[in-house]
Amino acid sequence: MDDTRLIPITLRQIWRSTRPALPREPRHPSDAPGGAWVGKREIARRFDVCARTIDHWLSRGVPHFKPSARVVRFWIPDCDEWYRRQFSVNGNARR
């Protein structure tokens, strides 16, 4: 008998190891290399606001991509530009 030990493994681990990897971020035709799609928490962290504020910004027109009913993704360069336009006075950012 060899010295290999049996390692307990679950069916979930087997399933995850055998299925093909899916892309983590949605892709959109207007994507440009060098950017990233992020979720609501990440964009809220970037602008130092809460997730509820991001919901409010969605109603104000922050650029986003909705690949499904429950998922919202934000393209960072577009959101940065939108933020500058929304929250600046004569080119000077206000907070």
C-alpha distance (Angstrom), angle and dihedral (degrees) to the residues before:
residue distance angle dihedral
M1 . . .
D2 3.80 . .
D3 3.79 125.5 .
T4 3.81 96.9 -114.2
R5 3.75 113.7 121.3
L6 3.74 124.0 -140.3
I7 3.77 111.1 -113.6
P8 3.78 116.6 -154.2
I9 3.80 110.1 -121.5
T10 3.78 130.4 -179.3
L11 3.77 127.8 -133.8
R12 3.81 88.7 -115.1
Q13 3.81 90.7 59.3
I14 3.79 90.8 49.3
W15 3.81 91.1 48.7
R16 3.80 92.6 49.9
S17 3.78 92.7 47.9
T18 3.82 94.9 50.6
R19 3.80 103.7 41.0
P20 3.80 118.5 87.2
A21 3.77 116.5 -100.1
L22 3.78 114.0 -103.0
P23 3.79 121.9 -145.7
R24 3.79 110.3 -91.6
E25 3.79 96.2 -144.9
P26 3.78 127.7 43.7
R27 3.76 115.8 -110.8
H28 3.76 123.3 -138.4
P29 3.82 127.9 -171.6
S30 3.81 91.6 -114.7
D31 3.81 92.5 58.3
A32 3.76 116.2 129.4
P33 3.80 123.3 -159.9
G34 3.79 116.5 -102.0
G35 3.80 98.7 40.3
A36 3.76 133.6 90.8
W37 3.76 140.1 -141.3
V38 3.80 112.4 -127.9
G39 3.78 135.4 -176.5
K40 3.77 130.8 -117.2
R41 3.82 94.9 -88.1
E42 3.79 93.3 51.3
I43 3.81 94.1 48.3
A44 3.82 90.3 46.6
R45 3.80 89.6 51.6
R46 3.81 90.7 48.1
F47 3.81 92.7 55.9
D48 3.82 94.7 34.4
V49 3.80 95.0 -120.0
C50 3.81 133.7 117.7
A51 3.81 124.7 -96.5
R52 3.79 90.1 -108.5
T53 3.81 89.3 61.4
I54 3.80 88.1 55.0
D55 3.83 88.0 55.2
H56 3.80 88.2 54.1
W57 3.81 90.8 47.9
L58 3.81 89.5 52.8
S59 3.80 88.4 61.4
R60 3.83 88.7 48.8
G61 3.81 91.7 54.4
V62 3.80 108.7 -97.2
P63 3.83 106.7 172.2
H64 3.79 111.5 -102.2
F65 3.78 143.7 152.1
K66 3.80 122.3 -132.1
P67 3.82 110.7 -162.2
S68 3.83 91.8 173.1
A69 3.79 140.7 3.2
R70 3.81 95.0 -88.1
V71 3.79 101.9 32.6
V72 3.81 125.9 80.6
R73 3.79 122.1 178.5
F74 3.77 129.6 -170.8
W75 3.81 127.8 -152.8
I76 3.82 104.6 -137.8
P77 3.86 99.7 -143.4
D78 3.82 91.7 50.1
C79 3.80 92.1 47.9
D80 3.81 91.7 48.4
E81 3.81 90.4 53.4
W82 3.82 92.1 45.9
Y83 3.82 90.5 49.8
R84 3.81 91.5 50.9
R85 3.81 91.5 50.6
Q86 3.82 94.0 45.8
F87 3.78 100.3 43.7
S88 3.78 105.8 35.1
V89 3.77 131.6 94.3
N90 3.82 115.6 -156.6
G91 3.80 90.4 -20.2
N92 3.82 94.6 -52.0
A93 3.78 114.9 112.6
R94 3.77 114.9 -125.0
R95 3.75 125.6 -161.0
